[in-house]
Amino acid sequence: MDIAGSAFWFLVAVGILVTFHEFGHFIVARRMGVKVLRFSVGFGRVLWSRRDRHGTEFAIAAIPLGGYVKMLDERETEVPPEQAHLAFNNKSLGARAAIVAAGPIFNLIFTVFAYWAMFVAGIQEFSPVLGQMEGAAAEAGFNKGERIVAVDDQPVRSWSQVMLELVPRSYEQSSVNITVQRADGGEVVRRLPLKGPDGEALDETRILGQLGLNPWHRNPDVIVGRVVEDLPASRSDLTAGDRIIRINGEATPTFKEFQEQLQAQAKAHDGELTFTVIRDGREKQVAIKAQSKPDENGQPSWRIGMYYELYTELQRFGLLESIPKSLQESWRVTAGSMTMLYHMLAGRASLKNLSGPITIAQVANASAQGGLSDFLSFLALISLSLAIVNLLPIPVLDGGHLLYYFIEWVKGSPLSEQAQTVGLFIGLAMIIGMMGLAFYNDIARNFS
């Protein structure tokens, strides 16, 4: 089911993003007076098609791994003299550049729109609250329960944003200023060295662990967030903010152990439970009669009706308020992605960061299971990645064509066909190499 779900949501994501990308080429080509012969979603045998009044064929093909826009072009087919003015190759340099650039630009527009829709719908994120500190973070004075509010004066509201700010800095700086909010509400700035436990370079895939900057939700205390009405916890003295440390005398220092102890103790004592909690700095005993209910497999599962405090926040804004929020998020992620790409090209960041279709499919499935907002966030990130990759100055990509047009603008005439052919082969080799590396990383990541 995971494989089927990953494949399905991968195809959905690719279908949406590639169609939007190609629509950019299509609509700008129309505006520039170029005749579009075909707009195809997918490759291979045509399953369905129709023509509009302009003679454009809209098609859905059998292989749903992309799409394309085919324009009238004298370099590809014989063009009747009366239609020569409609051919792509006969348009001005500016018109051709606009048509080519439209695809990545529409991906950027989609990114902003997806983030806007995400903020309108609301996105649940883990707040950057610190768990048990170790290593460099503990030595720098960071404490459990503190909340990160800024990294080098850049405000952050979630752990994903903390990572987005920390990772690029680990390639450029030896240390970073982190502003935290203490339990008493005051703020303090602490300097954190950006190095591993033994002084080694940081690995961006496990940077938080190397720094000892452990998120609360990785191994949280059992703190009551709220109790549910008409269930056992609401009929007891359990209160939001209570930290549960024992069940029937058995220690439950972490969330995972609490879950296991709850089921074991409820089963052994027919649901009779005594919680030892910390409230206002003092221990207190709370008696609860757990309720049994069959799970999806028909096995008895004990519940008490309480939510745990995992320090998550729902980021939701109005229709207008979400516009600047989406622009800010798009800029933040774009800057982070470009910085990471630069460090990869410079050899500072590991090429393991390059992911292929297997990882993308897995993340597509996971985000879809997380709900609409998670999937919109995933679509925004992949759409942005498509825009960035397509703008790289590599022949066969949109950026490669824009490079040719820039050279044409500088020298006053197009590159020779021989030079363009050489560039084509170089570009194909580069793309194949990138795809091969991405596939290798996917396989290594799944089987390591």
Order of alpha helices (4+ residues) and beta strands (2+ residues): alpha-beta-beta-alpha-beta-alpha-beta-beta-alpha-beta-beta-alpha-beta-beta-beta-alpha-beta-beta-beta-beta-beta-beta-alpha-alpha-alpha-alpha-alpha
